[in-house]
């Protein structure tokens, strides 16, 4: 089930707007494709990210995958809980398994992301 209140990328990241910040994570589909997540590397608070550029790495028992920033902005928080419990990405990707909090550099980038229906189409087309 793809939450309807989020925005998505075709690279399987999600964005939730919370005031003047956004929360970023990977979708359930991505977590399922990766298998059991064993390590997550995230950027430091204060780092400036550019849209569609790698911001970190997620490692699972199957593969190592780059994480891509869905929008540009400044990192204002990272989910430190993933250091000790990377499996949160699998068990609760839209909740406790979130990865970053960003202050967007251009809020218009958010509206350019996919809505839930468009993301479901991306997943269906494989």
MOQUI-V800648 format. One record per residue. N is the residue number from 1. PSI is psi in whole degrees, 0 to 359 (none if undefined). D_FIRST is the distance of its C-alpha to the first C-alpha in whole Angstrom. Layout:
[[N & PSI & D_FIRST] [N & PSI & D_FIRST]]
This chain:
[[1 & 126 & 0] [2 & 117 & 4] [3 & 134 & 6] [4 & 346 & 9] [5 & 6 & 12] [6 & 167 & 12] [7 & 155 & 14] [8 & 161 & 13] [9 & 162 & 16] [10 & 351 & 16] [11 & 7 & 17] [12 & 30 & 14] [13 & 155 & 15] [14 & 159 & 13] [15 & 131 & 16] [16 & 124 & 16] [17 & 128 & 19] [18 & 95 & 21] [19 & 233 & 25] [20 & 14 & 27] [21 & 167 & 24] [22 & 150 & 21] [23 & 140 & 19] [24 & 142 & 18] [25 & 188 & 15] [26 & 155 & 14] [27 & 164 & 10] [28 & 320 & 8] [29 & 313 & 9] [30 & 316 & 13] [31 & 318 & 13] [32 & 321 & 12] [33 & 323 & 15] [34 & 326 & 17] [35 & 201 & 18] [36 & 116 & 19] [37 & 129 & 20] [38 & 348 & 24] [39 & 140 & 25] [40 & 128 & 24] [41 & 123 & 26] [42 & 157 & 26] [43 & 163 & 28] [44 & 151 & 31] [45 & 138 & 31] [46 & 344 & 33] [47 & 138 & 32] [48 & 130 & 31] [49 & 147 & 29] [50 & 144 & 29] [51 & 137 & 26] [52 & 11 & 24] [53 & 147 & 27] [54 & 132 & 26] [55 & 349 & 26] [56 & 191 & 25] [57 & 143 & 24] [58 & 130 & 22] [59 & 133 & 23] [60 & 179 & 22] [61 & 341 & 24] [62 & 324 & 23] [63 & 166 & 24] [64 & 127 & 25] [65 & 141 & 23] [66 & 150 & 23] [67 & 136 & 21] [68 & 136 & 22] [69 & 123 & 22] [70 & 331 & 20] [71 & 166 & 23] [72 & 153 & 27] [73 & 181 & 28] [74 & 133 & 29] [75 & 119 & 28] [76 & 355 & 28] [77 & 148 & 27] [78 & 147 & 25] [79 & 91 & 23] [80 & 339 & 26] [81 & 335 & 24] [82 & 340 & 23] [83 & 312 & 26] [84 & 332 & 27] [85 & 66 & 23] [86 & 340 & 21] [87 & 347 & 19] [88 & 332 & 17] [89 & 324 & 16] [90 & 316 & 14] [91 & 332 & 14] [92 & 64 & 12] [93 & 335 & 12] [94 & 358 & 11] [95 & 254 & 14] [96 & 342 & 17] [97 & 13 & 16] [98 & 161 & 17] [99 & 308 & 20] [100 & 156 & 22] [101 & 130 & 23] [102 & 148 & 25] [103 & 109 & 27] [104 & 141 & 27] [105 & 336 & 30] [106 & 101 & 29] [107 & 337 & 26] [108 & 335 & 26] [109 & 330 & 24] [110 & 315 & 21] [111 & 343 & 21] [112 & 349 & 22] [113 & 165 & 18] [114 & 144 & 15] [115 & 177 & 13] [116 & 317 & 10] [117 & 317 & 11] [118 & 323 & 13] [119 & 318 & 11] [120 & 325 & 9] [121 & 318 & 13] [122 & 313 & 14] [123 & 317 & 11] [124 & 325 & 12] [125 & 346 & 16] [126 & none & 16]]
